């Protein structure tokens, strides 16, 4: 039983690490508008948007944060991944 746990734990940690790297790549690509139309950007967005979307809907419910210039939902999603990684 514990052997199966360690296998699933390592798979989960690998997936979370990959998501963190993809989110960092998305953040860096957001600084370069010319990179936002290529296929790599579309793939990174497709993988990271399902993680960010629930936080975006929560942040949009707070009127004071709707016009905030920084993407707080992105930061919350990244912090949630870090917290999940430390708990596992």
N, CA, C and O atoms as a CHARMM CRD file, in Angstrom:
* protein
*
  352
    1    1 UNK  N      0.82000  -1.20000   0.00000 PROA 1      0.00000
    2    1 UNK  CA     0.00000   0.00000   0.00000 PROA 1      0.00000
    3    1 UNK  C      0.85800   1.25500   0.00000 PROA 1      0.00000
    4    1 UNK  O      0.56400   2.20700  -0.72400 PROA 1      0.00000
    5    2 UNK  N      1.90100   1.26800   0.79300 PROA 2      0.00000
    6    2 UNK  CA     2.73000   2.46800   0.84500 PROA 2      0.00000
    7    2 UNK  C      3.51200   2.66800  -0.44800 PROA 2      0.00000
    8    2 UNK  O      3.82300   3.80000  -0.81600 PROA 2      0.00000
    9    3 UNK  N      3.83300   1.56600  -1.14600 PROA 3      0.00000
   10    3 UNK  CA     4.55400   1.68200  -2.40000 PROA 3      0.00000
   11    3 UNK  C      3.70200   2.38500  -3.45200 PROA 3      0.00000
   12    3 UNK  O      4.20900   3.21000  -4.21200 PROA 3      0.00000
   13    4 UNK  N      2.42100   2.06300  -3.49800 PROA 4      0.00000
   14    4 UNK  CA     1.49600   2.70300  -4.43300 PROA 4      0.00000
   15    4 UNK  C      1.34900   4.18400  -4.07700 PROA 4      0.00000
   16    4 UNK  O      1.26700   5.03200  -4.96600 PROA 4      0.00000
   17    5 UNK  N      1.31600   4.49300  -2.79000 PROA 5      0.00000
   18    5 UNK  CA     1.22700   5.88800  -2.34500 PROA 5      0.00000
   19    5 UNK  C      2.40600   6.69400  -2.86300 PROA 5      0.00000
   20    5 UNK  O      2.22300   7.80400  -3.36400 PROA 5      0.00000
   21    6 UNK  N      3.61300   6.15300  -2.75100 PROA 6      0.00000
   22    6 UNK  CA     4.79300   6.87800  -3.20000 PROA 6      0.00000
   23    6 UNK  C      4.81200   7.05900  -4.71200 PROA 6      0.00000
   24    6 UNK  O      5.30600   8.07000  -5.21100 PROA 6      0.00000
   25    7 UNK  N      4.28200   6.09600  -5.43800 PROA 7      0.00000
   26    7 UNK  CA     4.20400   6.24000  -6.89100 PROA 7      0.00000
   27    7 UNK  C      3.24800   7.37400  -7.25600 PROA 7      0.00000
   28    7 UNK  O      3.59000   8.24200  -8.06000 PROA 7      0.00000
   29    8 UNK  N      2.05400   7.36700  -6.66600 PROA 8      0.00000
   30    8 UNK  CA     1.08600   8.43100  -6.94100 PROA 8      0.00000
   31    8 UNK  C      1.57800   9.78400  -6.43800 PROA 8      0.00000
   32    8 UNK  O      1.32100  10.80900  -7.07000 PROA 8      0.00000
   33    9 UNK  N      2.27300   9.79900  -5.32100 PROA 9      0.00000
   34    9 UNK  CA     2.82700  11.04500  -4.78200 PROA 9      0.00000
   35    9 UNK  C      3.84900  11.63000  -5.75000 PROA 9      0.00000
   36    9 UNK  O      3.83500  12.83200  -6.01700 PROA 9      0.00000
   37   10 UNK  N      4.72800  10.79300  -6.27100 PROA 10     0.00000
   38   10 UNK  CA     5.74200  11.28400  -7.20300 PROA 10     0.00000
   39   10 UNK  C      5.12100  11.75000  -8.51500 PROA 10     0.00000
   40   10 UNK  O      5.58400  12.72800  -9.10200 PROA 10     0.00000
   41   11 UNK  N      4.09100  11.07100  -8.97700 PROA 11     0.00000
   42   11 UNK  CA     3.39700  11.51000 -10.19000 PROA 11     0.00000
   43   11 UNK  C      2.72100  12.85600  -9.94600 PROA 11     0.00000
   44   11 UNK  O      2.79500  13.74900 -10.78900 PROA 11     0.00000
   45   12 UNK  N      2.06800  13.00300  -8.80400 PROA 12     0.00000
   46   12 UNK  CA     1.39300  14.26700  -8.47800 PROA 12     0.00000
   47   12 UNK  C      2.40100  15.40700  -8.35500 PROA 12     0.00000
   48   12 UNK  O      2.16000  16.50400  -8.86000 PROA 12     0.00000
   49   13 UNK  N      3.51800  15.15700  -7.69300 PROA 13     0.00000
   50   13 UNK  CA     4.54400  16.19300  -7.56000 PROA 13     0.00000
   51   13 UNK  C      5.13100  16.56900  -8.91000 PROA 13     0.00000
   52   13 UNK  O      5.43400  17.73800  -9.15000 PROA 13     0.00000
   53   14 UNK  N      5.29300  15.60600  -9.78300 PROA 14     0.00000
   54   14 UNK  CA     5.81600  15.89800 -11.11800 PROA 14     0.00000
   55   14 UNK  C      4.83200  16.75000 -11.91200 PROA 14     0.00000
   56   14 UNK  O      5.23400  17.69100 -12.59600 PROA 14     0.00000
   57   15 UNK  N      3.54500  16.42300 -11.82200 PROA 15     0.00000
   58   15 UNK  CA     2.53400  17.20500 -12.53300 PROA 15     0.00000
   59   15 UNK  C      2.44200  18.63200 -11.99100 PROA 15     0.00000
   60   15 UNK  O      2.29600  19.58600 -12.75500 PROA 15     0.00000
   61   16 UNK  N      2.52900  18.76700 -10.67200 PROA 16     0.00000
   62   16 UNK  CA     2.47600  20.10700 -10.07300 PROA 16     0.00000
   63   16 UNK  C      3.70500  20.91200 -10.48100 PROA 16     0.00000
   64   16 UNK  O      3.59100  22.09800 -10.79000 PROA 16     0.00000
   65   17 UNK  N      4.86400  20.28900 -10.48500 PROA 17     0.00000
   66   17 UNK  CA     6.08500  20.98700 -10.91000 PROA 17     0.00000
   67   17 UNK  C      5.99300  21.40900 -12.36900 PROA 17     0.00000
   68   17 UNK  O      6.41000  22.51200 -12.72300 PROA 17     0.00000
   69   18 UNK  N      5.45300  20.54700 -13.21200 PROA 18     0.00000
   70   18 UNK  CA     5.28800  20.89700 -14.62100 PROA 18     0.00000
   71   18 UNK  C      4.32300  22.07400 -14.78000 PROA 18     0.00000
   72   18 UNK  O      4.55800  22.96800 -15.59300 PROA 18     0.00000
   73   19 UNK  N      3.23500  22.07100 -14.00200 PROA 19     0.00000
   74   19 UNK  CA     2.29600  23.20100 -14.04700 PROA 19     0.00000
   75   19 UNK  C      2.94900  24.49300 -13.57900 PROA 19     0.00000
   76   19 UNK  O      2.70500  25.55400 -14.15400 PROA 19     0.00000
   77   20 UNK  N      3.77000  24.41600 -12.54800 PROA 20     0.00000
   78   20 UNK  CA     4.46600  25.61300 -12.07800 PROA 20     0.00000
   79   20 UNK  C      5.39300  26.17000 -13.15700 PROA 20     0.00000
   80   20 UNK  O      5.46000  27.38200 -13.35900 PROA 20     0.00000
   81   21 UNK  N      6.10200  25.28800 -13.84400 PROA 21     0.00000
   82   21 UNK  CA     7.00000  25.73500 -14.91000 PROA 21     0.00000
   83   21 UNK  C      6.20100  26.35000 -16.05100 PROA 21     0.00000
   84   21 UNK  O      6.58800  27.38400 -16.59600 PROA 21     0.00000
   85   22 UNK  N      5.08400  25.71600 -16.41600 PROA 22     0.00000
   86   22 UNK  CA     4.24500  26.27100 -17.47800 PROA 22     0.00000
   87   22 UNK  C      3.66300  27.62200 -17.08500 PROA 22     0.00000
   88   22 UNK  O      3.54400  28.51500 -17.92300 PROA 22     0.00000
   89   23 UNK  N      3.29800  27.77600 -15.81100 PROA 23     0.00000
   90   23 UNK  CA     2.76500  29.06500 -15.37000 PROA 23     0.00000
   91   23 UNK  C      3.84300  30.14700 -15.39600 PROA 23     0.00000
   92   23 UNK  O      3.56500  31.29300 -15.74800 PROA 23     0.00000
   93   24 UNK  N      5.06900  29.78600 -15.02700 PROA 24     0.00000
   94   24 UNK  CA     6.15900  30.76000 -15.12300 PROA 24     0.00000
   95   24 UNK  C      6.42800  31.12800 -16.58100 PROA 24     0.00000
   96   24 UNK  O      6.68800  32.29100 -16.88900 PROA 24     0.00000
   97   25 UNK  N      6.36700  30.14400 -17.47700 PROA 25     0.00000
   98   25 UNK  CA     6.54100  30.42900 -18.90300 PROA 25     0.00000
   99   25 UNK  C      5.43400  31.35100 -19.40000 PROA 25     0.00000
  100   25 UNK  O      5.68300  32.25300 -20.20000 PROA 25     0.00000
  101   26 UNK  N      4.21100  31.12300 -18.92400 PROA 26     0.00000
  102   26 UNK  CA     3.08900  31.99400 -19.32400 PROA 26     0.00000
  103   26 UNK  C      3.30700  33.41800 -18.82500 PROA 26     0.00000
  104   26 UNK  O      3.02500  34.38100 -19.53900 PROA 26     0.00000
  105   27 UNK  N      3.80800  33.55100 -17.60200 PROA 27     0.00000
  106   27 UNK  CA     4.05100  34.88800 -17.05900 PROA 27     0.00000
  107   27 UNK  C      5.12400  35.61700 -17.86000 PROA 27     0.00000
  108   27 UNK  O      4.98300  36.80600 -18.14600 PROA 27     0.00000
  109   28 UNK  N      6.18000  34.92300 -18.21700 PROA 28     0.00000
  110   28 UNK  CA     7.24600  35.56100 -18.99400 PROA 28     0.00000
  111   28 UNK  C      6.74200  35.91000 -20.39400 PROA 28     0.00000
  112   28 UNK  O      7.05600  36.98200 -20.91300 PROA 28     0.00000
  113   29 UNK  N      5.97200  35.02500 -21.00500 PROA 29     0.00000
  114   29 UNK  CA     5.45600  35.30900 -22.34400 PROA 29     0.00000
  115   29 UNK  C      4.45400  36.46000 -22.34600 PROA 29     0.00000
  116   29 UNK  O      4.24300  37.09100 -23.38100 PROA 29     0.00000
  117   30 UNK  N      3.84400  36.73600 -21.21300 PROA 30     0.00000
  118   30 UNK  CA     2.89900  37.85400 -21.16900 PROA 30     0.00000
  119   30 UNK  C      3.62100  39.19500 -21.29900 PROA 30     0.00000
  120   30 UNK  O      2.99300  40.20500 -21.61800 PROA 30     0.00000
  121   31 UNK  N      4.91100  39.21400 -21.05900 PROA 31     0.00000
  122   31 UNK  CA     5.67900  40.45000 -21.20700 PROA 31     0.00000
  123   31 UNK  C      5.98400  40.76700 -22.66200 PROA 31     0.00000
  124   31 UNK  O      6.32800  41.90300 -22.98900 PROA 31     0.00000
  125   32 UNK  N      5.86100  39.77000 -23.54500 PROA 32     0.00000
  126   32 UNK  CA     6.18900  39.93600 -24.95300 PROA 32     0.00000
  127   32 UNK  C      4.93500  39.72900 -25.79100 PROA 32     0.00000
  128   32 UNK  O      4.53900  38.59100 -26.04100 PROA 32     0.00000
  129   33 UNK  N      4.30800  40.81600 -26.22800 PROA 33     0.00000
  130   33 UNK  CA     3.04700  40.69700 -26.96400 PROA 33     0.00000
  131   33 UNK  C      3.18100  39.92300 -28.28300 PROA 33     0.00000
  132   33 UNK  O      2.22700  39.27700 -28.71600 PROA 33     0.00000
  133   34 UNK  N      4.34000  39.98100 -28.91500 PROA 34     0.00000
  134   34 UNK  CA     4.50500  39.28700 -30.19200 PROA 34     0.00000
  135   34 UNK  C      4.52600  37.77100 -30.03200 PROA 34     0.00000
  136   34 UNK  O      4.32400  37.05400 -31.01100 PROA 34     0.00000
  137   35 UNK  N      4.76700  37.26400 -28.81800 PROA 35     0.00000
  138   35 UNK  CA     4.81900  35.82200 -28.58500 PROA 35     0.00000
  139   35 UNK  C      3.44500  35.24300 -28.25900 PROA 35     0.00000
  140   35 UNK  O      3.32100  34.03200 -28.08000 PROA 35     0.00000
  141   36 UNK  N      2.43000  36.06300 -28.18000 PROA 36     0.00000
  142   36 UNK  CA     1.14300  35.58100 -27.71200 PROA 36     0.00000
  143   36 UNK  C      0.29700  34.91000 -28.78000 PROA 36     0.00000
  144   36 UNK  O     -0.77100  34.38400 -28.46700 PROA 36     0.00000
  145   37 UNK  N      0.73400  34.91200 -30.01300 PROA 37     0.00000
  146   37 UNK  CA    -0.06800  34.26800 -31.04200 PROA 37     0.00000
  147   37 UNK  C      0.46900  32.91800 -31.48400 PROA 37     0.00000
  148   37 UNK  O     -0.19200  32.21500 -32.24800 PROA 37     0.00000
  149   38 UNK  N      1.65000  32.54200 -31.02200 PROA 38     0.00000
  150   38 UNK  CA     2.24500  31.29900 -31.52600 PROA 38     0.00000
  151   38 UNK  C      1.66000  30.07100 -30.83600 PROA 38     0.00000
  152   38 UNK  O      0.91400  30.18200 -29.86300 PROA 38     0.00000
  153   39 UNK  N      2.00800  28.91700 -31.35000 PROA 39     0.00000
  154   39 UNK  CA     1.42100  27.66900 -30.84900 PROA 39     0.00000
  155   39 UNK  C      1.87700  27.32600 -29.43900 PROA 39     0.00000
  156   39 UNK  O      1.11100  26.76700 -28.65500 PROA 39     0.00000
  157   40 UNK  N      3.11400  27.65700 -29.11500 PROA 40     0.00000
  158   40 UNK  CA     3.59700  27.35000 -27.77100 PROA 40     0.00000
  159   40 UNK  C      2.79400  28.12900 -26.73600 PROA 40     0.00000
  160   40 UNK  O      2.42600  27.58300 -25.69600 PROA 40     0.00000
  161   41 UNK  N      2.52400  29.38600 -27.01100 PROA 41     0.00000
  162   41 UNK  CA     1.71600  30.19100 -26.09400 PROA 41     0.00000
  163   41 UNK  C      0.30800  29.63300 -25.98100 PROA 41     0.00000
  164   41 UNK  O     -0.26000  29.60200 -24.89000 PROA 41     0.00000
  165   42 UNK  N     -0.25600  29.19700 -27.08500 PROA 42     0.00000
  166   42 UNK  CA    -1.59900  28.62300 -27.05300 PROA 42     0.00000
  167   42 UNK  C     -1.62300  27.32400 -26.24000 PROA 42     0.00000
  168   42 UNK  O     -2.58300  27.06100 -25.51500 PROA 42     0.00000
  169   43 UNK  N     -0.56700  26.51200 -26.36300 PROA 43     0.00000
  170   43 UNK  CA    -0.49500  25.25900 -25.59800 PROA 43     0.00000
  171   43 UNK  C     -0.33900  25.53500 -24.11400 PROA 43     0.00000
  172   43 UNK  O     -0.98700  24.89400 -23.28700 PROA 43     0.00000
  173   44 UNK  N      0.52500  26.49400 -23.77200 PROA 44     0.00000
  174   44 UNK  CA     0.72500  26.83900 -22.36600 PROA 44     0.00000
  175   44 UNK  C     -0.55800  27.38500 -21.76900 PROA 44     0.00000
  176   44 UNK  O     -0.90300  27.05600 -20.63400 PROA 44     0.00000
  177   45 UNK  N     -1.26000  28.20300 -22.51000 PROA 45     0.00000
  178   45 UNK  CA    -2.53600  28.74900 -22.04000 PROA 45     0.00000
  179   45 UNK  C     -3.56800  27.63800 -21.86000 PROA 45     0.00000
  180   45 UNK  O     -4.33600  27.64700 -20.89800 PROA 45     0.00000
  181   46 UNK  N     -3.58200  26.68800 -22.78400 PROA 46     0.00000
  182   46 UNK  CA    -4.54600  25.58800 -22.68400 PROA 46     0.00000
  183   46 UNK  C     -4.29700  24.72800 -21.44300 PROA 46     0.00000
  184   46 UNK  O     -5.24700  24.22600 -20.84400 PROA 46     0.00000
  185   47 UNK  N     -3.04900  24.55500 -21.05600 PROA 47     0.00000
  186   47 UNK  CA    -2.73200  23.74100 -19.87700 PROA 47     0.00000
  187   47 UNK  C     -2.91600  24.50100 -18.56900 PROA 47     0.00000
  188   47 UNK  O     -3.28300  23.90300 -17.55800 PROA 47     0.00000
  189   48 UNK  N     -2.66900  25.80000 -18.57000 PROA 48     0.00000
  190   48 UNK  CA    -2.69500  26.55200 -17.31600 PROA 48     0.00000
  191   48 UNK  C     -4.04300  27.21800 -17.03300 PROA 48     0.00000
  192   48 UNK  O     -4.35900  27.48700 -15.87400 PROA 48     0.00000
  193   49 UNK  N     -4.82200  27.48400 -18.04200 PROA 49     0.00000
  194   49 UNK  CA    -6.09500  28.18700 -17.83500 PROA 49     0.00000
  195   49 UNK  C     -7.06900  27.42400 -16.94500 PROA 49     0.00000
  196   49 UNK  O     -7.75500  28.06200 -16.14600 PROA 49     0.00000
  197   50 UNK  N     -7.17300  26.08900 -17.03300 PROA 50     0.00000
  198   50 UNK  CA    -8.08000  25.39400 -16.11000 PROA 50     0.00000
  199   50 UNK  C     -7.67400  25.52400 -14.64500 PROA 50     0.00000
  200   50 UNK  O     -8.51600  25.37600 -13.76000 PROA 50     0.00000
  201   51 UNK  N     -6.41100  25.79600 -14.37900 PROA 51     0.00000
  202   51 UNK  CA    -5.96300  25.99200 -13.00300 PROA 51     0.00000
  203   51 UNK  C     -6.27500  27.41600 -12.55000 PROA 51     0.00000
  204   51 UNK  O     -6.63400  27.63200 -11.39300 PROA 51     0.00000
  205   52 UNK  N     -6.14400  28.37300 -13.44000 PROA 52     0.00000
  206   52 UNK  CA    -6.31600  29.78900 -13.09800 PROA 52     0.00000
  207   52 UNK  C     -7.78900  30.19700 -13.08700 PROA 52     0.00000
  208   52 UNK  O     -8.18600  31.06800 -12.31300 PROA 52     0.00000
  209   53 UNK  N     -8.59500  29.57300 -13.93900 PROA 53     0.00000
  210   53 UNK  CA    -9.99400  29.99100 -14.11100 PROA 53     0.00000
  211   53 UNK  C    -10.81700  30.01700 -12.81800 PROA 53     0.00000
  212   53 UNK  O    -11.55300  30.98400 -12.62100 PROA 53     0.00000
  213   54 UNK  N    -10.74400  29.02800 -11.92900 PROA 54     0.00000
  214   54 UNK  CA   -11.54000  29.12800 -10.69200 PROA 54     0.00000
  215   54 UNK  C    -11.13500  30.30800  -9.81900 PROA 54     0.00000
  216   54 UNK  O    -11.98600  30.93100  -9.18400 PROA 54     0.00000
  217   55 UNK  N     -9.85600  30.61400  -9.78400 PROA 55     0.00000
  218   55 UNK  CA    -9.40400  31.76000  -8.99900 PROA 55     0.00000
  219   55 UNK  C     -9.83700  33.06500  -9.65300 PROA 55     0.00000
  220   55 UNK  O    -10.13500  34.03600  -8.95800 PROA 55     0.00000
  221   56 UNK  N     -9.87500  33.09800 -10.97900 PROA 56     0.00000
  222   56 UNK  CA   -10.32700  34.29600 -11.68200 PROA 56     0.00000
  223   56 UNK  C    -11.79800  34.56900 -11.39000 PROA 56     0.00000
  224   56 UNK  O    -12.19700  35.72200 -11.22700 PROA 56     0.00000
  225   57 UNK  N    -12.60000  33.51700 -11.32300 PROA 57     0.00000
  226   57 UNK  CA   -14.02100  33.72800 -11.02600 PROA 57     0.00000
  227   57 UNK  C    -14.21600  34.20000  -9.58900 PROA 57     0.00000
  228   57 UNK  O    -15.12000  34.98700  -9.31300 PROA 57     0.00000
  229   58 UNK  N    -13.37100  33.72300  -8.66700 PROA 58     0.00000
  230   58 UNK  CA   -13.44700  34.21000  -7.28400 PROA 58     0.00000
  231   58 UNK  C    -13.02100  35.67000  -7.17300 PROA 58     0.00000
  232   58 UNK  O    -13.66200  36.45500  -6.47300 PROA 58     0.00000
  233   59 UNK  N    -11.95200  36.03100  -7.85400 PROA 59     0.00000
  234   59 UNK  CA   -11.45000  37.41100  -7.78900 PROA 59     0.00000
  235   59 UNK  C    -12.44100  38.36100  -8.44700 PROA 59     0.00000
  236   59 UNK  O    -12.59700  39.49300  -7.98900 PROA 59     0.00000
  237   60 UNK  N    -13.10900  37.93200  -9.50100 PROA 60     0.00000
  238   60 UNK  CA   -14.08000  38.80200 -10.17600 PROA 60     0.00000
  239   60 UNK  C    -15.30500  39.09700  -9.31500 PROA 60     0.00000
  240   60 UNK  O    -16.04200  40.04200  -9.59500 PROA 60     0.00000
  241   61 UNK  N    -15.52700  38.31000  -8.28500 PROA 61     0.00000
  242   61 UNK  CA   -16.65500  38.58200  -7.37500 PROA 61     0.00000
  243   61 UNK  C    -16.36000  39.72900  -6.42300 PROA 61     0.00000
  244   61 UNK  O    -17.27700  40.26400  -5.80000 PROA 61     0.00000
  245   62 UNK  N    -15.09500  40.11500  -6.29900 PROA 62     0.00000
  246   62 UNK  CA   -14.70700  41.21200  -5.41600 PROA 62     0.00000
  247   62 UNK  C    -14.59100  42.47500  -6.27000 PROA 62     0.00000
  248   62 UNK  O    -13.68000  42.57600  -7.09300 PROA 62     0.00000
  249   63 UNK  N    -15.49100  43.43300  -6.09200 PROA 63     0.00000
  250   63 UNK  CA   -15.50500  44.61500  -6.97100 PROA 63     0.00000
  251   63 UNK  C    -14.20800  45.43200  -6.93600 PROA 63     0.00000
  252   63 UNK  O    -13.81500  45.99700  -7.95700 PROA 63     0.00000
  253   64 UNK  N    -13.55200  45.50200  -5.80300 PROA 64     0.00000
  254   64 UNK  CA   -12.33600  46.30900  -5.70000 PROA 64     0.00000
  255   64 UNK  C    -11.17600  45.71600  -6.49900 PROA 64     0.00000
  256   64 UNK  O    -10.24100  46.43500  -6.85200 PROA 64     0.00000
  257   65 UNK  N    -11.22500  44.42800  -6.78500 PROA 65     0.00000
  258   65 UNK  CA   -10.11700  43.78300  -7.48900 PROA 65     0.00000
  259   65 UNK  C    -10.35900  43.62400  -8.98700 PROA 65     0.00000
  260   65 UNK  O     -9.47600  43.14800  -9.70000 PROA 65     0.00000
  261   66 UNK  N    -11.51700  44.00600  -9.47000 PROA 66     0.00000
  262   66 UNK  CA   -11.82900  43.82700 -10.89600 PROA 66     0.00000
  263   66 UNK  C    -10.93400  44.67400 -11.78400 PROA 66     0.00000
  264   66 UNK  O    -10.51800  44.21100 -12.84600 PROA 66     0.00000
  265   67 UNK  N    -10.63200  45.87500 -11.39100 PROA 67     0.00000
  266   67 UNK  CA    -9.80500  46.75800 -12.21500 PROA 67     0.00000
  267   67 UNK  C     -8.34700  46.78900 -11.79900 PROA 67     0.00000
  268   67 UNK  O     -7.59200  47.65500 -12.24000 PROA 67     0.00000
  269   68 UNK  N     -7.94900  45.86200 -10.96400 PROA 68     0.00000
  270   68 UNK  CA    -6.57100  45.83400 -10.47300 PROA 68     0.00000
  271   68 UNK  C     -5.62500  45.50000 -11.62600 PROA 68     0.00000
  272   68 UNK  O     -5.91200  44.58900 -12.40100 PROA 68     0.00000
  273   69 UNK  N     -4.51000  46.21200 -11.75800 PROA 69     0.00000
  274   69 UNK  CA    -3.64200  46.01600 -12.92800 PROA 69     0.00000
  275   69 UNK  C     -2.88200  44.68000 -12.94500 PROA 69     0.00000
  276   69 UNK  O     -2.45900  44.23600 -14.01200 PROA 69     0.00000
  277   70 UNK  N     -2.70400  44.04500 -11.80700 PROA 70     0.00000
  278   70 UNK  CA    -2.01500  42.75500 -11.76300 PROA 70     0.00000
  279   70 UNK  C     -3.02500  41.61800 -11.76700 PROA 70     0.00000
  280   70 UNK  O     -4.14100  41.76500 -11.26800 PROA 70     0.00000
  281   71 UNK  N     -2.62600  40.48800 -12.33200 PROA 71     0.00000
  282   71 UNK  CA    -3.49900  39.31600 -12.37600 PROA 71     0.00000
  283   71 UNK  C     -3.38000  38.56400 -11.05300 PROA 71     0.00000
  284   71 UNK  O     -2.54200  37.67500 -10.90400 PROA 71     0.00000
  285   72 UNK  N     -4.21400  38.92700 -10.11600 PROA 72     0.00000
  286   72 UNK  CA    -4.17100  38.31500  -8.78700 PROA 72     0.00000
  287   72 UNK  C     -4.57900  36.84800  -8.85500 PROA 72     0.00000
  288   72 UNK  O     -4.08400  36.03200  -8.07800 PROA 72     0.00000
  289   73 UNK  N     -5.47400  36.50700  -9.77100 PROA 73     0.00000
  290   73 UNK  CA    -5.89700  35.11900  -9.89000 PROA 73     0.00000
  291   73 UNK  C     -4.72200  34.22400 -10.27900 PROA 73     0.00000
  292   73 UNK  O     -4.63500  33.08700  -9.81500 PROA 73     0.00000
  293   74 UNK  N     -3.82700  34.71700 -11.11700 PROA 74     0.00000
  294   74 UNK  CA    -2.62900  33.96600 -11.49000 PROA 74     0.00000
  295   74 UNK  C     -1.75900  33.71600 -10.26000 PROA 74     0.00000
  296   74 UNK  O     -1.28400  32.60300 -10.03600 PROA 74     0.00000
  297   75 UNK  N     -1.56100  34.76500  -9.47300 PROA 75     0.00000
  298   75 UNK  CA    -0.72200  34.63000  -8.27100 PROA 75     0.00000
  299   75 UNK  C     -1.35700  33.69000  -7.25200 PROA 75     0.00000
  300   75 UNK  O     -0.65400  32.90100  -6.62000 PROA 75     0.00000
  301   76 UNK  N     -2.67300  33.76100  -7.08200 PROA 76     0.00000
  302   76 UNK  CA    -3.35100  32.86300  -6.15600 PROA 76     0.00000
  303   76 UNK  C     -3.25800  31.41200  -6.60700 PROA 76     0.00000
  304   76 UNK  O     -3.06300  30.51300  -5.78900 PROA 76     0.00000
  305   77 UNK  N     -3.39700  31.18300  -7.91100 PROA 77     0.00000
  306   77 UNK  CA    -3.28100  29.82100  -8.43500 PROA 77     0.00000
  307   77 UNK  C     -1.87100  29.28000  -8.23200 PROA 77     0.00000
  308   77 UNK  O     -1.69500  28.11700  -7.87000 PROA 77     0.00000
  309   78 UNK  N     -0.87400  30.11700  -8.46300 PROA 78     0.00000
  310   78 UNK  CA     0.51500  29.68500  -8.28300 PROA 78     0.00000
  311   78 UNK  C      0.78900  29.38200  -6.81000 PROA 78     0.00000
  312   78 UNK  O      1.44100  28.38700  -6.49400 PROA 78     0.00000
  313   79 UNK  N      0.29900  30.22800  -5.91300 PROA 79     0.00000
  314   79 UNK  CA     0.47500  29.98100  -4.48100 PROA 79     0.00000
  315   79 UNK  C     -0.26500  28.71800  -4.04000 PROA 79     0.00000
  316   79 UNK  O      0.22500  27.98400  -3.18100 PROA 79     0.00000
  317   80 UNK  N     -1.42800  28.46400  -4.61400 PROA 80     0.00000
  318   80 UNK  CA    -2.17300  27.23300  -4.28100 PROA 80     0.00000
  319   80 UNK  C     -1.38600  26.00200  -4.71600 PROA 80     0.00000
  320   80 UNK  O     -1.35500  25.00200  -3.99800 PROA 80     0.00000
  321   81 UNK  N     -0.75600  26.06300  -5.87200 PROA 81     0.00000
  322   81 UNK  CA     0.07300  24.94400  -6.32300 PROA 81     0.00000
  323   81 UNK  C      1.24500  24.71200  -5.38200 PROA 81     0.00000
  324   81 UNK  O      1.58700  23.57100  -5.07200 PROA 81     0.00000
  325   82 UNK  N      1.85100  25.79100  -4.93300 PROA 82     0.00000
  326   82 UNK  CA     2.97300  25.66100  -3.99100 PROA 82     0.00000
  327   82 UNK  C      2.50400  25.05200  -2.67400 PROA 82     0.00000
  328   82 UNK  O      3.18600  24.20100  -2.10300 PROA 82     0.00000
  329   83 UNK  N      1.34600  25.48700  -2.19300 PROA 83     0.00000
  330   83 UNK  CA     0.83700  24.94500  -0.92900 PROA 83     0.00000
  331   83 UNK  C      0.46300  23.47800  -1.08000 PROA 83     0.00000
  332   83 UNK  O      0.72200  22.68500  -0.17500 PROA 83     0.00000
  333   84 UNK  N     -0.13700  23.10200  -2.19600 PROA 84     0.00000
  334   84 UNK  CA    -0.46400  21.69400  -2.42100 PROA 84     0.00000
  335   84 UNK  C      0.80800  20.86900  -2.50300 PROA 84     0.00000
  336   84 UNK  O      0.86300  19.74700  -2.00000 PROA 84     0.00000
  337   85 UNK  N      1.81500  21.41900  -3.13000 PROA 85     0.00000
  338   85 UNK  CA     3.09600  20.70600  -3.25800 PROA 85     0.00000
  339   85 UNK  C      3.74300  20.45400  -1.89700 PROA 85     0.00000
  340   85 UNK  O      4.34500  19.40300  -1.67900 PROA 85     0.00000
  341   86 UNK  N      3.62100  21.41000  -0.99200 PROA 86     0.00000
  342   86 UNK  CA     4.22400  21.22300   0.33100 PROA 86     0.00000
  343   86 UNK  C      3.41500  20.26200   1.20200 PROA 86     0.00000
  344   86 UNK  O      3.97700  19.60500   2.07900 PROA 86     0.00000
  345   87 UNK  N      2.10900  20.17200   0.97300 PROA 87     0.00000
  346   87 UNK  CA     1.27400  19.27200   1.76400 PROA 87     0.00000
  347   87 UNK  C      1.47300  17.83000   1.32700 PROA 87     0.00000
  348   87 UNK  O      1.46700  16.91800   2.15400 PROA 87     0.00000
  349   88 UNK  N      1.64800  17.62500   0.03100 PROA 88     0.00000
  350   88 UNK  CA     1.82300  16.25900  -0.47100 PROA 88     0.00000
  351   88 UNK  C      3.13600  15.78900  -0.00200 PROA 88     0.00000
  352   88 UNK  O      3.52700  14.65800  -0.29200 PROA 88     0.00000
